[in-house]
């Protein structure tokens, strides 16, 4: 049944989560913040803690079956550091190009440039 929901929702896990939370919003009082004495809804923060509680439950089960590799975190940190360096270099190159154009200087053509100004 869940496979049918995933296929119908499209977009894989994102579609499934969207369908689930959309259902909770449309058909339940899951998002309703209850006032003291209300018979529907939840006190502030309870809905979020329920989501996190079940997330952690199944994350822990998964990690027991498939323990995380210690080197994975280090590889992600290195990858993110490289991505930040590339983004910084691209920003600096764009700023230098913009400054050169503003100064009326020539801009070198690069293979990925679509327009060359001189």
C-alpha positions in Angstrom: 0.0 0.0 0.0 2.8 2.5 0.8 4.4 1.7 -2.5 1.2 2.8 -4.2 1.2 6.0 -2.2 4.8 6.7 -3.2 4.1 6.0 -6.8 1.0 8.1 -6.8 2.6 11.0 -5.0 5.7 10.9 -7.2 9.0 12.3 -6.3 10.1 9.3 -4.1 10.5 9.8 -0.4 9.8 13.5 -0.7 6.4 12.8 -2.3 5.6 10.3 0.4 6.5 12.7 3.2 4.6 15.4 1.5 1.5 13.1 1.2 1.7 12.1 4.8 2.1 15.6 6.3 -0.5 16.9 3.9 -2.9 14.2 5.1 -2.2 15.2 8.7 -2.8 18.8 7.9 -6.0 18.2 6.0 -7.7 15.4 7.9 -6.5 15.6 11.5 -5.8 18.0 14.3 -2.1 17.3 14.2 -1.1 20.9 13.6 -3.8 22.4 15.8 -2.2 24.1 18.9 -4.6 23.2 21.7 -5.6 25.6 24.4 -5.8 24.2 28.0 -8.9 22.1 28.2 -9.4 21.6 24.5 -10.4 18.2 23.3 -8.5 18.4 20.0 -5.0 19.3 19.0 -1.8 19.1 21.0 0.0 21.4 23.4 2.8 23.4 21.8 5.7 21.4 20.6 4.1 17.9 21.1 3.5 17.3 17.4 7.1 18.1 16.5 8.4 15.9 19.4 6.2 13.0 18.1 7.7 13.3 14.6 11.2 13.3 16.1 10.5 10.4 18.5 9.5 8.2 15.6 12.4 9.4 13.4 14.9 8.5 16.1 13.2 5.1 16.8 13.7 4.0 13.2 17.1 5.7 12.8 18.4 3.8 15.8 17.0 0.5 14.4 18.7 1.3 11.1 22.0 2.1 12.7 21.9 -1.2 14.7 21.6 -3.1 11.4 24.0 -0.8 9.4 26.4 1.0 11.8 27.6 4.3 10.4 31.1 4.4 9.0 33.3 6.9 11.0 35.1 8.1 7.9 31.8 9.1 6.2 31.4 12.2 8.4 35.0 13.3 7.6 34.5 12.8 3.8 31.3 15.0 4.0 33.2 17.7 5.9 36.0 17.7 3.3 33.4 17.7 0.5 31.6 20.7 2.0 34.9 22.5 2.5 35.8 22.0 -1.2 32.4 23.2 -2.3 32.7 26.4 -0.2 36.2 27.0 -1.7 34.8 26.5 -5.2 31.9 28.8 -4.5 34.2 31.5 -3.1 36.6 31.2 -6.1 33.6 31.5 -8.5 32.3 34.6 -6.6 35.7 36.2 -6.7 36.1 35.5 -10.4 32.7 37.0 -11.1 33.5 40.1 -9.1 36.9 40.5 -10.8 35.2 40.2 -14.2 32.5 42.7 -13.2 35.2 45.1 -12.0 37.2 44.7 -15.2 34.1 45.5 -17.3 33.3 48.5 -15.1 36.8 49.8 -15.5 36.5 49.5 -19.3 39.2 46.8 -19.5 39.3 43.7 -21.6 37.9 40.5 -20.3 39.6 37.3 -21.4 37.4 34.8 -23.2 37.0 31.5 -21.4 35.5 28.4 -23.0 32.4 28.6 -20.8 31.9 32.3 -21.4 28.9 33.0 -23.7 29.6 36.7 -24.2 33.0 38.4 -24.4 33.3 42.1 -23.9 36.3 44.2 -24.7 
